Amino acid sequence: MSNQNTSMMWATLAGIVLVAAGLLGFLNTSIIGSGSGALIATDNIHNIVHLVTGLIALYIAFGLKGQQQATAVLGFGVLYLVIFVAVLASPTLFGIFSVAANAPIHVIHIAVAVVSLAVGYMARGSATMMAR
Amino acid sequence: MIGHGGHESVELLAAVVLVVGGGIVTLRMFLTRPRRTGPAASSGRGPEPGHAQAELPSVRRSLSVILAGLSGGAAVIHLAAAPSHYVELGDLGAGFLVAAAFQAAWIRWCLAGPSRRAALVGITGNVAIALAWAYTRTIGLPIGPFAGGPEPVGLPDGASVAFEALLVLGLLPVVRKVDLGAAHRRLLREAASIAIVPVVGLVIVVTSLATVAIAVGLDHGADAHVTGAHVAAP
């Protein structure tokens, strides 16, 4: 499996998990939702963020190739780094979220950010060397 | 519902999938990355710019995608806000449709490669739209639910005007004829290509939230909704 396929695999995994988290949030289950006992505390606004960014990740996985895909994965990492810092600074995102983000949410944000940055960086290096 | 023990056992479930999956992907990628061989590796030199950048879009291309994203976000917000403003303001609400149409049409002009003429039209149009917004937020319109006074700033209009301000800032280098295609701007080229996803991604996220806010009648902010000052679209 080449590094390009690995970056596609990561974008697919992140996209599926984020879209699933976004959709599950609307169901308001005990795992994810706005309930007080929910494992991953979200509200509809937060669900939309997960859903939209998940769709972006899936577009990166299946709509882009080569260097463009690697660069986009890196950019996706930057996007989630911004989201992580913003939600860490204000768990309600300055009043936009009605439910404050909890620890698992922060872990999801930083995991997506760090892995995307690492995978994108390495995939860019591979694509560059292949171009030569 | 699951019990407390179950709650603890499934804690961090989604996070674990991403952390473990991400760890495996990163490790696999690190182990299978191609090793650099030959003179470039031994000398410690980086890849040659000509080859390394071959697949990267130019700064101008990246900039045009980012600017198109900003214009698209503002257009969607204006389009979503049009129905409720027709109810509030009558024919004056057509301004939202005109703004949306202008910003949507400008995307195609921008993606064709933002010429100086396209940039000037983009700046003029978006500054005019932003000034109209500023008028309603400082002096106020003589008609509508906030007649005679300034309207409160909400997420949708705040986001839209932020997109327009960034769009105008991004067009300034084009108007000033800054050479965006210069070969020595390698770092700028890389930064611009990486910036596409975070900037356009944030525009898509904020536009989605703004559209939802309009749909639930919060386009003038929560306070206006609570006091009943805003007339929601039917």
Interface residues (C-beta under 8 A of the other chain):
Chain A: M1 S2 N3 T6 S7 M9 W10 L13 A14 V17 A20 A21 S30 I31 I32 G37 L39 I40 N44 I45 I48 V49 V52 T53 I56 I60 G66 Q67 Q68 T71 A72 L74 G75 F76 V78 L79 V82 I96 A103 P104 V107 I108 A111 V112 V114 V115 A118 V119 M122 A123 G125 S126 A127 T128 M129 M130 A131 R132
Chain B: M1 I2 H7 V10 E11 L12 L13 A14 A15 V17 L18 V19 G21 G22 G23 V25 T26 R28 M29 F30 T32 R33 P34 R36 P47 E48 H51 A52 A54 E55 L56 P57 L155 S193 I194 A195 I196 V197 P198 G201 L202 I204 V205 S208 L209 V212
